[in-house]
Amino acid sequence: MLDERRNTADSLQTRVHTLLDDAAEDDEWLAKSLKVIFGTVGNFESEDRRFGIV
């Protein structure tokens, strides 16, 4: 019974680590994307930010 609980705990730990790694990657992608969409205080990090054109 103890081995079964250890296996369950190990499996849960592996799943949690995978989820946290995925969340960290998504968070990093979102932070970079928001800079492109909204710009930053000092600059706009986009290839095409033309203002004043129709």
Secondary structure, DSSP 8 states (H G I E B T S, - for coil): -HHHHHHHHHHHHHHHHHHHHHHHHHHHHHHHHHHHHH--SS----S----S--
